[in-house]
């Protein structure tokens, strides 16, 4: 299984890339500066 590390993954482009990679079957390691402001839609 391929793996990708994304920064800024709680919203915007980073969040969008997270969804794309997850839907394609990748393992996603997502990081953000503000965990309290993270989007829970993943």
CHARMM internal coordinates of N, CA and C (Angstrom, degrees):
IC EDIT
DIST 1 N 1 CA 1.4485
DIST 1 CA 1 C 1.5300
ANGL 1 N 1 CA 1 C 108.55
DIST 1 C 2 N 1.3270
ANGL 1 CA 1 C 2 N 118.15
DIHE 1 N 1 CA 1 C 2 N 124.02
DIST 2 N 2 CA 1.4581
ANGL 1 C 2 N 2 CA 119.84
DIHE 1 CA 1 C 2 N 2 CA 177.09
DIST 2 CA 2 C 1.5269
ANGL 2 N 2 CA 2 C 110.68
DIHE 1 C 2 N 2 CA 2 C -69.09
DIST 2 C 3 N 1.3212
ANGL 2 CA 2 C 3 N 115.00
DIHE 2 N 2 CA 2 C 3 N 152.68
DIST 3 N 3 CA 1.4629
ANGL 2 C 3 N 3 CA 121.42
DIHE 2 CA 2 C 3 N 3 CA -177.97
DIST 3 CA 3 C 1.5228
ANGL 3 N 3 CA 3 C 109.41
DIHE 2 C 3 N 3 CA 3 C -128.11
DIST 3 C 4 N 1.3258
ANGL 3 CA 3 C 4 N 116.13
DIHE 3 N 3 CA 3 C 4 N 143.16
DIST 4 N 4 CA 1.4560
ANGL 3 C 4 N 4 CA 121.46
DIHE 3 CA 3 C 4 N 4 CA 176.89
DIST 4 CA 4 C 1.5270
ANGL 4 N 4 CA 4 C 108.46
DIHE 3 C 4 N 4 CA 4 C -133.25
DIST 4 C 5 N 1.3341
ANGL 4 CA 4 C 5 N 116.36
DIHE 4 N 4 CA 4 C 5 N 142.59
DIST 5 N 5 CA 1.4630
ANGL 4 C 5 N 5 CA 122.86
DIHE 4 CA 4 C 5 N 5 CA 174.71
DIST 5 CA 5 C 1.5252
ANGL 5 N 5 CA 5 C 107.46
DIHE 4 C 5 N 5 CA 5 C -108.52
DIST 5 C 6 N 1.3266
ANGL 5 CA 5 C 6 N 115.78
DIHE 5 N 5 CA 5 C 6 N 121.64
DIST 6 N 6 CA 1.4652
ANGL 5 C 6 N 6 CA 121.09
DIHE 5 CA 5 C 6 N 6 CA 179.58
DIST 6 CA 6 C 1.5152
ANGL 6 N 6 CA 6 C 109.91
DIHE 5 C 6 N 6 CA 6 C -117.20
DIST 6 C 7 N 1.3290
ANGL 6 CA 6 C 7 N 116.05
DIHE 6 N 6 CA 6 C 7 N 134.44
DIST 7 N 7 CA 1.4597
ANGL 6 C 7 N 7 CA 120.72
DIHE 6 CA 6 C 7 N 7 CA 173.69
DIST 7 CA 7 C 1.5264
ANGL 7 N 7 CA 7 C 108.14
DIHE 6 C 7 N 7 CA 7 C -103.20
DIST 7 C 8 N 1.3100
ANGL 7 CA 7 C 8 N 116.66
DIHE 7 N 7 CA 7 C 8 N 154.77
DIST 8 N 8 CA 1.4619
ANGL 7 C 8 N 8 CA 120.55
DIHE 7 CA 7 C 8 N 8 CA -178.57
DIST 8 CA 8 C 1.5152
ANGL 8 N 8 CA 8 C 111.75
DIHE 7 C 8 N 8 CA 8 C 67.33
DIST 8 C 9 N 1.3207
ANGL 8 CA 8 C 9 N 116.29
DIHE 8 N 8 CA 8 C 9 N 37.00
DIST 9 N 9 CA 1.4614
ANGL 8 C 9 N 9 CA 120.82
DIHE 8 CA 8 C 9 N 9 CA -171.33
DIST 9 CA 9 C 1.5258
ANGL 9 N 9 CA 9 C 114.42
DIHE 8 C 9 N 9 CA 9 C -90.05
DIST 9 C 10 N 1.3220
ANGL 9 CA 9 C 10 N 118.70
DIHE 9 N 9 CA 9 C 10 N 7.76
DIST 10 N 10 CA 1.4611
ANGL 9 C 10 N 10 CA 118.42
DIHE 9 CA 9 C 10 N 10 CA -177.04
DIST 10 CA 10 C 1.5239
ANGL 10 N 10 CA 10 C 113.42
DIHE 9 C 10 N 10 CA 10 C -87.65
DIST 10 C 11 N 1.3404
ANGL 10 CA 10 C 11 N 118.54
DIHE 10 N 10 CA 10 C 11 N -12.41
DIST 11 N 11 CA 1.4630
ANGL 10 C 11 N 11 CA 120.32
DIHE 10 CA 10 C 11 N 11 CA 177.87
DIST 11 CA 11 C 1.5255
ANGL 11 N 11 CA 11 C 109.49
DIHE 10 C 11 N 11 CA 11 C -166.03
DIST 11 C 12 N 1.2983
ANGL 11 CA 11 C 12 N 116.60
DIHE 11 N 11 CA 11 C 12 N 172.28
DIST 12 N 12 CA 1.4558
ANGL 11 C 12 N 12 CA 122.51
DIHE 11 CA 11 C 12 N 12 CA 174.93
DIST 12 CA 12 C 1.5171
ANGL 12 N 12 CA 12 C 114.11
DIHE 11 C 12 N 12 CA 12 C 63.54
DIST 12 C 13 N 1.3215
ANGL 12 CA 12 C 13 N 115.49
DIHE 12 N 12 CA 12 C 13 N -140.13
DIST 13 N 13 CA 1.4587
ANGL 12 C 13 N 13 CA 121.78
DIHE 12 CA 12 C 13 N 13 CA -176.10
DIST 13 CA 13 C 1.5226
ANGL 13 N 13 CA 13 C 111.50
DIHE 12 C 13 N 13 CA 13 C -63.38
DIST 13 C 14 N 1.3232
ANGL 13 CA 13 C 14 N 117.33
DIHE 13 N 13 CA 13 C 14 N -42.09
DIST 14 N 14 CA 1.4605
ANGL 13 C 14 N 14 CA 120.32
DIHE 13 CA 13 C 14 N 14 CA 179.06
DIST 14 CA 14 C 1.5100
ANGL 14 N 14 CA 14 C 112.05
DIHE 13 C 14 N 14 CA 14 C -59.85
DIST 14 C 15 N 1.3397
ANGL 14 CA 14 C 15 N 116.58
DIHE 14 N 14 CA 14 C 15 N -41.49
DIST 15 N 15 CA 1.4642
ANGL 14 C 15 N 15 CA 121.43
DIHE 14 CA 14 C 15 N 15 CA 177.55
DIST 15 CA 15 C 1.5251
ANGL 15 N 15 CA 15 C 109.70
DIHE 14 C 15 N 15 CA 15 C -64.44
DIST 15 C 16 N 1.3161
ANGL 15 CA 15 C 16 N 116.55
DIHE 15 N 15 CA 15 C 16 N -43.09
DIST 16 N 16 CA 1.4687
ANGL 15 C 16 N 16 CA 120.87
DIHE 15 CA 15 C 16 N 16 CA 179.10
DIST 16 CA 16 C 1.5111
ANGL 16 N 16 CA 16 C 112.02
DIHE 15 C 16 N 16 CA 16 C -61.02
DIST 16 C 17 N 1.3321
ANGL 16 CA 16 C 17 N 117.02
DIHE 16 N 16 CA 16 C 17 N -45.06
DIST 17 N 17 CA 1.4583
ANGL 16 C 17 N 17 CA 120.47
DIHE 16 CA 16 C 17 N 17 CA 177.81
DIST 17 CA 17 C 1.5292
ANGL 17 N 17 CA 17 C 111.12
DIHE 16 C 17 N 17 CA 17 C -63.22
DIST 17 C 18 N 1.3223
ANGL 17 CA 17 C 18 N 116.92
DIHE 17 N 17 CA 17 C 18 N -37.38
DIST 18 N 18 CA 1.4641
ANGL 17 C 18 N 18 CA 120.34
DIHE 17 CA 17 C 18 N 18 CA 177.56
DIST 18 CA 18 C 1.5207
ANGL 18 N 18 CA 18 C 110.41
DIHE 17 C 18 N 18 CA 18 C -57.95
DIST 18 C 19 N 1.3307
ANGL 18 CA 18 C 19 N 116.60
DIHE 18 N 18 CA 18 C 19 N -47.47
DIST 19 N 19 CA 1.4659
ANGL 18 C 19 N 19 CA 121.13
DIHE 18 CA 18 C 19 N 19 CA 179.39
DIST 19 CA 19 C 1.5252
ANGL 19 N 19 CA 19 C 111.24
DIHE 18 C 19 N 19 CA 19 C -61.27
DIST 19 C 20 N 1.3235
ANGL 19 CA 19 C 20 N 117.29
DIHE 19 N 19 CA 19 C 20 N -44.53
DIST 20 N 20 CA 1.4637
ANGL 19 C 20 N 20 CA 121.24
DIHE 19 CA 19 C 20 N 20 CA -178.17
DIST 20 CA 20 C 1.5275
ANGL 20 N 20 CA 20 C 110.70
DIHE 19 C 20 N 20 CA 20 C -61.08
DIST 20 C 21 N 1.3308
ANGL 20 CA 20 C 21 N 116.55
DIHE 20 N 20 CA 20 C 21 N -48.17
DIST 21 N 21 CA 1.4654
ANGL 20 C 21 N 21 CA 119.98
DIHE 20 CA 20 C 21 N 21 CA -179.52
DIST 21 CA 21 C 1.5268
ANGL 21 N 21 CA 21 C 111.72
DIHE 20 C 21 N 21 CA 21 C -65.48
DIST 21 C 22 N 1.3337
ANGL 21 CA 21 C 22 N 117.31
DIHE 21 N 21 CA 21 C 22 N -41.83
DIST 22 N 22 CA 1.4683
ANGL 21 C 22 N 22 CA 119.85
DIHE 21 CA 21 C 22 N 22 CA 179.35
DIST 22 CA 22 C 1.5267
ANGL 22 N 22 CA 22 C 111.03
DIHE 21 C 22 N 22 CA 22 C -63.15
DIST 22 C 23 N 1.3241
ANGL 22 CA 22 C 23 N 117.29
DIHE 22 N 22 CA 22 C 23 N -42.52
DIST 23 N 23 CA 1.4615
ANGL 22 C 23 N 23 CA 121.40
DIHE 22 CA 22 C 23 N 23 CA 179.42
DIST 23 CA 23 C 1.5258
ANGL 23 N 23 CA 23 C 111.75
DIHE 22 C 23 N 23 CA 23 C -64.72
DIST 23 C 24 N 1.3415
ANGL 23 CA 23 C 24 N 116.26
DIHE 23 N 23 CA 23 C 24 N -27.05
DIST 24 N 24 CA 1.4733
ANGL 23 C 24 N 24 CA 121.00
DIHE 23 CA 23 C 24 N 24 CA 178.89
DIST 24 CA 24 C 1.5254
ANGL 24 N 24 CA 24 C 112.08
DIHE 23 C 24 N 24 CA 24 C -85.69
DIST 24 C 25 N 1.3498
ANGL 24 CA 24 C 25 N 117.23
DIHE 24 N 24 CA 24 C 25 N -0.27
DIST 25 N 25 CA 1.4563
ANGL 24 C 25 N 25 CA 120.36
DIHE 24 CA 24 C 25 N 25 CA 176.52
DIST 25 CA 25 C 1.5175
ANGL 25 N 25 CA 25 C 115.46
DIHE 24 C 25 N 25 CA 25 C 92.79
DIST 25 C 26 N 1.3055
ANGL 25 CA 25 C 26 N 117.42
DIHE 25 N 25 CA 25 C 26 N 8.79
DIST 26 N 26 CA 1.4584
ANGL 25 C 26 N 26 CA 120.93
DIHE 25 CA 25 C 26 N 26 CA 178.78
DIST 26 CA 26 C 1.5248
ANGL 26 N 26 CA 26 C 110.23
DIHE 25 C 26 N 26 CA 26 C -78.92
DIST 26 C 27 N 1.3255
ANGL 26 CA 26 C 27 N 115.90
DIHE 26 N 26 CA 26 C 27 N 153.71
DIST 27 N 27 CA 1.4616
ANGL 26 C 27 N 27 CA 121.23
DIHE 26 CA 26 C 27 N 27 CA 169.02
DIST 27 CA 27 C 1.5226
ANGL 27 N 27 CA 27 C 106.51
DIHE 26 C 27 N 27 CA 27 C -85.42
DIST 27 C 28 N 1.3300
ANGL 27 CA 27 C 28 N 117.01
DIHE 27 N 27 CA 27 C 28 N 124.77
DIST 28 N 28 CA 1.4626
ANGL 27 C 28 N 28 CA 121.96
DIHE 27 CA 27 C 28 N 28 CA -174.91
DIST 28 CA 28 C 1.5223
ANGL 28 N 28 CA 28 C 109.92
DIHE 27 C 28 N 28 CA 28 C -110.78
DIST 28 C 29 N 1.3260
ANGL 28 CA 28 C 29 N 116.09
DIHE 28 N 28 CA 28 C 29 N 124.32
DIST 29 N 29 CA 1.4620
ANGL 28 C 29 N 29 CA 122.70
DIHE 28 CA 28 C 29 N 29 CA 171.86
DIST 29 CA 29 C 1.5216
ANGL 29 N 29 CA 29 C 105.42
DIHE 28 C 29 N 29 CA 29 C -104.22
DIST 29 C 30 N 1.3233
ANGL 29 CA 29 C 30 N 116.25
DIHE 29 N 29 CA 29 C 30 N 110.19
DIST 30 N 30 CA 1.4575
ANGL 29 C 30 N 30 CA 121.01
DIHE 29 CA 29 C 30 N 30 CA -173.39
DIST 30 CA 30 C 1.5189
ANGL 30 N 30 CA 30 C 110.51
DIHE 29 C 30 N 30 CA 30 C -109.58
DIST 30 C 31 N 1.3252
ANGL 30 CA 30 C 31 N 116.16
DIHE 30 N 30 CA 30 C 31 N 135.87
DIST 31 N 31 CA 1.4588
ANGL 30 C 31 N 31 CA 121.54
DIHE 30 CA 30 C 31 N 31 CA 179.60
DIST 31 CA 31 C 1.5257
ANGL 31 N 31 CA 31 C 109.34
DIHE 30 C 31 N 31 CA 31 C -127.67
DIST 31 C 32 N 1.3372
ANGL 31 CA 31 C 32 N 114.87
DIHE 31 N 31 CA 31 C 32 N 147.49
DIST 32 N 32 CA 1.4551
ANGL 31 C 32 N 32 CA 119.99
DIHE 31 CA 31 C 32 N 32 CA 175.12
DIST 32 CA 32 C 1.5160
ANGL 32 N 32 CA 32 C 110.19
DIHE 31 C 32 N 32 CA 32 C -147.15
DIST 32 C 33 N 1.3282
ANGL 32 CA 32 C 33 N 116.09
DIHE 32 N 32 CA 32 C 33 N 159.73
DIST 33 N 33 CA 1.4647
ANGL 32 C 33 N 33 CA 120.89
DIHE 32 CA 32 C 33 N 33 CA -179.49
DIST 33 CA 33 C 1.5131
ANGL 33 N 33 CA 33 C 112.29
DIHE 32 C 33 N 33 CA 33 C -77.11
DIST 33 C 34 N 1.3297
ANGL 33 CA 33 C 34 N 117.02
DIHE 33 N 33 CA 33 C 34 N -33.49
DIST 34 N 34 CA 1.4607
ANGL 33 C 34 N 34 CA 121.82
DIHE 33 CA 33 C 34 N 34 CA -172.77
DIST 34 CA 34 C 1.5290
ANGL 34 N 34 CA 34 C 110.35
DIHE 33 C 34 N 34 CA 34 C -122.39
DIST 34 C 35 N 1.3298
ANGL 34 CA 34 C 35 N 118.19
DIHE 34 N 34 CA 34 C 35 N 84.13
DIST 35 N 35 CA 1.4714
ANGL 34 C 35 N 35 CA 120.41
DIHE 34 CA 34 C 35 N 35 CA -177.63
DIST 35 CA 35 C 1.5254
ANGL 35 N 35 CA 35 C 112.83
DIHE 34 C 35 N 35 CA 35 C -58.13
DIST 35 C 36 N 1.3430
ANGL 35 CA 35 C 36 N 118.38
DIHE 35 N 35 CA 35 C 36 N -29.34
DIST 36 N 36 CA 1.4605
ANGL 35 C 36 N 36 CA 120.10
DIHE 35 CA 35 C 36 N 36 CA 179.27
DIST 36 CA 36 C 1.5189
ANGL 36 N 36 CA 36 C 112.24
DIHE 35 C 36 N 36 CA 36 C -68.64
DIST 36 C 37 N 1.3375
ANGL 36 CA 36 C 37 N 116.76
DIHE 36 N 36 CA 36 C 37 N -23.03
DIST 37 N 37 CA 1.4619
ANGL 36 C 37 N 37 CA 120.62
DIHE 36 CA 36 C 37 N 37 CA 179.44
DIST 37 CA 37 C 1.5163
ANGL 37 N 37 CA 37 C 112.70
DIHE 36 C 37 N 37 CA 37 C -97.44
DIST 37 C 38 N 1.3293
ANGL 37 CA 37 C 38 N 117.06
DIHE 37 N 37 CA 37 C 38 N 10.34
DIST 38 N 38 CA 1.4594
ANGL 37 C 38 N 38 CA 120.90
DIHE 37 CA 37 C 38 N 38 CA -177.36
DIST 38 CA 38 C 1.5205
ANGL 38 N 38 CA 38 C 111.56
DIHE 37 C 38 N 38 CA 38 C -68.56
DIST 38 C 39 N 1.3110
ANGL 38 CA 38 C 39 N 114.79
DIHE 38 N 38 CA 38 C 39 N 149.00
DIST 39 N 39 CA 1.4495
ANGL 38 C 39 N 39 CA 122.02
DIHE 38 CA 38 C 39 N 39 CA 177.80
DIST 39 CA 39 C 1.5235
ANGL 39 N 39 CA 39 C 108.78
DIHE 38 C 39 N 39 CA 39 C -87.19
DIST 39 C 40 N 1.3115
ANGL 39 CA 39 C 40 N 118.63
DIHE 39 N 39 CA 39 C 40 N 128.61
DIST 40 N 40 CA 1.4648
ANGL 39 C 40 N 40 CA 122.76
DIHE 39 CA 39 C 40 N 40 CA -175.81
DIST 40 CA 40 C 1.5246
ANGL 40 N 40 CA 40 C 112.92
DIHE 39 C 40 N 40 CA 40 C -90.55
DIST 40 C 41 N 1.3055
ANGL 40 CA 40 C 41 N 119.40
DIHE 40 N 40 CA 40 C 41 N 14.30
DIST 41 N 41 CA 1.4649
ANGL 40 C 41 N 41 CA 121.53
DIHE 40 CA 40 C 41 N 41 CA -175.12
DIST 41 CA 41 C 1.5126
ANGL 41 N 41 CA 41 C 114.42
DIHE 40 C 41 N 41 CA 41 C -78.97
DIST 41 C 42 N 1.3266
ANGL 41 CA 41 C 42 N 119.20
DIHE 41 N 41 CA 41 C 42 N -6.71
DIST 42 N 42 CA 1.4665
ANGL 41 C 42 N 42 CA 119.55
DIHE 41 CA 41 C 42 N 42 CA 178.34
DIST 42 CA 42 C 1.4786
ANGL 42 N 42 CA 42 C 107.26
DIHE 41 C 42 N 42 CA 42 C -74.95
END
COOR INIT
IC SEED 1 N 1 CA 1 C
IC BUILD
